[in-house]
Amino acid sequence: PWFHPLATSCHITSVTNPIQAGIELPFAGKAQILGYCAVVELLANYVKKAPGYKAGDLLGASYYTDENNPLWISYQEKELN
């Protein structure tokens, strides 16, 4: 198809049906997707083991800012709402 140039090289014939496209996806493509998800999960678990980790702060921003800072509190409340 014209809107997905890699679909023909991946041997996917039904781009409009995502379930059929997932079934037709070669094993290497499925392995890449699962591998990427596994790496993200492993990195998240690695970050959680760091000393001073706070739940929900995967980027470690609480290390660089004061928790009582009004801007930080406003940012955190926006994330929750």
C-alpha positions, 0 to 999 in steps of 0.5 A: 500500500502507498501509505505503508512503504514497508508493508510489502517488504515485510510480506504483510498483505492486509494492512487495514486489518491489524489482527491479520497483519499481526498474524502475518508479521514474521517471527523476527518482527514479533521478537523485536516488539517483545524485545523492546518491551522487555528492555523497557521493563528491565530498565524500569526495574533497574531504576526502581532499585536505585537508592532514594527512588520514589514511586512514580519518579522513573526519571529521578526528578525528585533528586534534583528538586525540593519536594516542597517547591510550589512548582514541583507540587503543581507539576505533580498534581497536574500529573495526577489529575 
